[in-house]
Amino acid sequence: MDTIVNISQFLLSLSLLIILHEMGHFLPAKWFKTRVEKFFLFFDFAPFNALFSFKRGETEYGIGWLPLGGYVKISGMVDESMDTESLNAPPQPWEFRSKPAWQRLIIMLGGVTVNFLLGFFLFAMILWNWGKAYYPNDGLQYGIAYDSLMIKQGFQQGDIIMQIGDEPVDRINEGAFREAVVLHDVRTITVKRNGQNQQISIPEQSVQDFAKHRTSLMQPRLPFVVEEVASGKPADLAGLQKGDRVVAINGNTVEYYDQFTPIAQQNKSKEVNMTLLRGADTINTKITLSSAGLIGVQMKTEGFYAIGHQSTAWQRHSRVAYTRAWAF
């Protein structure tokens, strides 16, 4: 039943996207008095006919048998059907090829324009309904895990950024950090480390490093708990299971994933001793890391930190207006 529901949802979503895209071609064609011969959801190419069709005015509407897209057939325009027979006759007033260049351009770009506007609309609705997600400081159970560039500047794994320059910070905000350091010449960052506030100074020569750095600088710190094991990979061969927590490698304590990574990189293609917690049991096993220093698992990321949602200004104003409308 779940499979049927998933397939139905996929086809319904695909159908909606196709129809809206083709409407982007269909409506401008009609506005410019260009004849539209067919408007089809899915393709009705040979060897089979349409599953369903009807004709209204000069246009045939229908559903094809091949669910790989859709199309509108516009007179005088060579489309997916590759029908070039009409091009042998002189252009007719209702044909695409007889229209001015600017009208033809609008007709051709209509589908892409609708896709762009639809994406913008959906994104706006997501922001309006849920707001922008963020990681609040008071929900970071294990602190923050930092990229090697941040470690180089004096940050330690688990530090929580409390202040950027003179501005208090209540969440992980990598964008604000980069902007302050690179654009606004902020050189002092206050972090909470082991319950105490400490200041870290960013040297001038590091600014260009932050400007050029393209990978993420900070993420919530996570313990290394296995969520999924890839078949045939080192973890699978070593017998790791979902829910296992890695706690040591070659005798080195591994409380968090950021502690596992450097050890793994030093032992590429080597066999290591790994200690796991499985429920209340402690398990020791041997595992050979891949040439990239990986073991072939997906780690668990949910349940270790809180996620906040910041309402956009539009969302707040809309809700106020909505409330006032009902109040009157």
N, C-alpha and C positions, 0 to 999 in steps of 0.2 A: 504494500500500500504506500509506504514512504517513497519507493522508487517512482510509482505512478504520479504521486503528488509532486515530486521534484521535477519530473519530466514535464508535467502539465504547467508548472510555474515557469520553467525555462521557456517553453513554447509560447506561453502567454506574454512573457516579458519580451521575447524576441519579436513576436508579432506586433506588439505595441511600438517598438523601436522602428521596425520596418515601415509600418503604416505612417508614422509621423515623418520619417525620412522621405517617403514617396510623396506625402502631402506637400512637402517642401518643393517638389518639382511640379506637382499637379496644380496647386493653387495659382502660382505665377503664370503657368501656361494658360489657365482659364481666364485670368485677369487680362492677359494680352491677346485673348481671342485666338488661341492656338488650339487646334483640335487634338484632344486626347482620346486615342482609340481604345486603350486598355489601362486599367488600374488593378494590379494583381498583388495579393499577398502570397508569397512563395511563387515558384516558377511552374508554368504549365507546358514546358517544352516536351517535344516528342520523346518517348513513344506514347505517353499517356496524355489524356485531356485534363481539363480543369476538374477538380473535385466538386466545385460549385461555381456557378457564374450567372449573371443576369445583365441585361442591357438597359440603360436608362439614358435617353437622348443619344448622343453620338459615342458614348463611352460604355465599354463592357467592363463590369466589375466582377472579380472572382477570387477564388482561392486555388492555388496550384497544388501539385502533388509533391514537389521537391522543396522541402523547407530550408533553403539555403539563401533566402533573400526575398526580394520582391521587385517589381518594376512598374513604371508607367510607360506606355508606348505612345509617343508623341508624333503626330504626322510630320514627315519631312525630316526626322531626326533618326540617325542610325544608332540603335541601342543594343541591348543584350541579344536581341533576336537576329541581329546582323541583316535585317531586311533592307536591301539597297535598291529594290525594284522601283520604288516611287521616285528615286533620284533621276531616273531616265526621262521623266516628264518635266515640263516647265514648272517652276515654283508656283504654288497656289497661295492665295492670301491667308488661308488658315494654317499653313504649314510653318514649322519651326524655322526652316531655312529662308523664309521670306521676311522674317521679323528683323528689326534693327539689332545691331550687335549688342547694345546694352540690355535689350530684352532677352536675347538668347543667353547672355551671361547670367542674368538673374535667374532664369529658368534652370540653368545648369548648376548654379551654386546654391539653389534653394534647399536641397537635401542636406548639404554640409552645414548650412546656416541653421537649419532646424536642429541638427545634432548638437551644435555648439550651444544654442539657446537652451536646449533640453538639459544638457550637462550643467550649465550655469544655474538653471532653475532647480534641479535636483540638489545640487550642492548648497544652494541658498536655503532650501527647505530643511536640509539636514542641520545646517547651522541654526535655523530658526527654531527647530524642534528640540534638538539636543544641545546646541551650543558647541563651543570648542573644548575638546577634552584636554586635560592637563594632569600632571602628577603633583598633588599638594605635598609640601614638606612634612606635614604632620601625619601623612599616610605612608611615608617611606620607612617601612619597618626595618630595613637593613641599610638605609642610606642610599648613596649614589655610587654607581660604578663609572669610572672615568677611562677615557681613551689615553693611550700612551703619551700624547702631547700634553694632556692635563697633568699626568703624573710627573712629567718632566718639569712642569712649572711649580711643583711643590704640593699639589693636591694628593690626598691619600684616599684609597678606596674606602667608601663608607662616609666620607665627609658630606655634609649637607650645606649647600650654599645658602647663607642667611642674608647676605647683603652684597650688592654690587656697587662699589663706590660708596655713596651715601644713601643709596636706594635700598630699602628693605625688600627681601624676596620671600615669597610664601610658596613657591613651587619650582619645579625644574623648568627653566626657561632658557634653553640654549640660544635662541635667537636674540634675547635681550643681552645675554652674556657676550656673544660675538659683537653685537652692535656697540655695546659699551666699551669693549676693549679695542676694537678696530677703528671705530668711527669717532668715539667720544673721549679717547685718551684716558679711560679709567684704568688705574693700575693697582688698585687695592680691592681684594675680594675677602669677605669675612665668611668663614665656614664654622659649622659646629662639629667638633671632633672630640669624641669621647665625653660628650656632655659639656664641653667648654668651647667658647668662641675663640677662634684664632684668625689672624690676618695673613693672607698670602699676597705677596707682591709680584705683579706681572712685569718682567723686564721689557724695556723698549724693543729690544732685538727680537722678541717673540711675537710682536704684532703681525708681521708678515706671515709667520707660520700659521697663525689663526686665520688670517685672510685667505690663505691658499688651501687650508685643510678642508677636505670635502666629506669626510666620514663623520659620524655622530661623535660628539665630544662627551656626552653623558647620558646615562640611562638609569632607571631604578636598579639597585643592586639585588641580585637574586641568588638563592642557594641553588646548587646543581641537582635538580630533581628531574628524573627522566619522565617525559610525557609520552613519547613514542619511540620505538626501536625500529630502525630500517632493516628490512630482511637482507641477510647475507653480509651485512657490514660487521666491523669488529665487535661492536657491542652485542649484536645478535649472536655471533659465534662464541662470545664469552658468557652468554646466558643472562645478560641484563634484562630487566623487566620494567614495565611501566610502574612508576611509584618509587623505584630505587633512588636513593640519595647518595651521591658520591661524597665521601668524607675524607679520603686520603689517597695519594698516589705515591708509591715508592717511599712510604713513611712520612711524606709531607702532608700536613693538614690541608684539606680543601673544604672550607665552609661555604664558599661562594664560587660561582662560575668564573669570575674574573681571576680567582686564584688557580683554577684549573688550566686556563688558556696558556699562560707562560710555561708551565710545566709540560703541557702537551706539545708546545712548539719546540721545546728542547729535546723531545723524545720521538720525533717523527720516525715512523717505520720501525720503532723499537717496541719490545715487549715490556710492559710495566706491571707492577703489582697494584691493584686497585681495591680499596676498601669501600664497601657499600653498607648502607642501612636499609634493610627491607623489613618494614614493620618494626618489630622489637628485636630483630635478628641482625647481627653483624656478619657480613659475608666478605671473604677475601677471594679474589679471583685474579687471573692473569689475562691481560688484553694487549693485543698488538695494534698500535696506532697506525693510521694510514699515513701515506707519504706527505699529507697536508697537516698531520697532527690532529686528525679528527677520529671519532669513534662511531659515528653514524647514529646519533640520537637527536630527537627534538626535545628540548628542555621545556619544563613547565614554566609558564610565565604568569599565569593568573592566580590570584589569591594571596599574593605577597605584598601588594601595595594598593592604596586607594586610587580611584580615578575621579577627578572633579570635572565639572562641566561649566564653562564660563558662558553665560548668555551674551549674545551680541547686542550692540546698541539697538539694532533694528528689532531684535526679538523683544527686548525690554519695552521699547516704545510701542510695538504692535500690541503687546499684552495690556499695556496701560490703556491704549485706545480702545481695545476690545472690552476691557472692564468698564470704561466710561460709557461706551455705547450701550451696554446692558444697564448701567446705573440710570440712564435716562430713558 
